[in-house]
Amino acid sequence: MAEEVRTQVPGNIWKVQVKPGDTVAAGDLLFIMEVMKTEVEHRSETAGTVSAVAIEEGQEGVEADLVAVVIS
């Protein structure tokens, strides 16, 4: 089963915490966005392996952009 992690609001990708091949647990931090001068953390909903990361630090994200895929 694959979890597609997407941005929930527009903002800048401030910090990417994972890379393809990383193992994550449910609740692990995947990336941080800066939204209106506030840091917004995005965490994995499932445990698994990161199969893809589709963003880079400093990139601007819009709502519903694909950020990462976690395969459980």
HUSULNOR-V760810 format. One record per residue. N is the residue number from 0. PHI is phi in whole degrees, -180 to 180 (none if undefined). D_CENTER is the distance of its C-alpha to the mean C-alpha in Angstrom with 1 decimal. Layout:
N/PHI/D_CENTER ; N/PHI/D_CENTER
//
This chain:
0/none/17.0 ; 1/-113/13.6 ; 2/-102/10.7 ; 3/-89/9.0 ; 4/-94/5.6 ; 5/-125/6.7 ; 6/-67/7.3 ; 7/-101/10.2 ; 8/-145/12.3 ; 9/-69/13.2 ; 10/172/12.6 ; 11/-94/12.0 ; 12/-76/9.0 ; 13/-91/10.7 ; 14/-146/9.3 ; 15/-105/7.0 ; 16/-97/8.1 ; 17/-129/8.0 ; 18/-140/10.0 ; 19/-55/11.7 ; 20/99/14.1 ; 21/-68/12.6 ; 22/-97/13.6 ; 23/-127/11.7 ; 24/-102/13.4 ; 25/-58/12.8 ; 26/95/11.7 ; 27/-68/10.1 ; 28/-72/7.8 ; 29/-101/4.5 ; 30/-160/4.4 ; 31/-124/7.4 ; 32/-109/8.9 ; 33/-103/12.6 ; 34/-127/14.3 ; 35/51/18.1 ; 36/68/18.3 ; 37/-120/16.3 ; 38/-81/13.1 ; 39/-119/10.7 ; 40/-87/8.5 ; 41/-119/5.7 ; 42/-118/6.9 ; 43/-72/7.7 ; 44/-89/10.8 ; 45/-132/12.5 ; 46/-86/13.7 ; 47/165/13.7 ; 48/-115/13.0 ; 49/-72/10.0 ; 50/-98/12.0 ; 51/-157/10.1 ; 52/-127/7.7 ; 53/-105/8.8 ; 54/-134/8.2 ; 55/-130/10.1 ; 56/-59/10.8 ; 57/91/13.3 ; 58/-76/12.4 ; 59/-89/13.0 ; 60/-110/10.8 ; 61/-107/12.9 ; 62/-58/12.6 ; 63/76/11.2 ; 64/-64/9.8 ; 65/-72/8.1 ; 66/-109/4.9 ; 67/-154/5.3 ; 68/-126/8.4 ; 69/-114/9.6 ; 70/-103/13.4 ; 71/-102/15.5
//
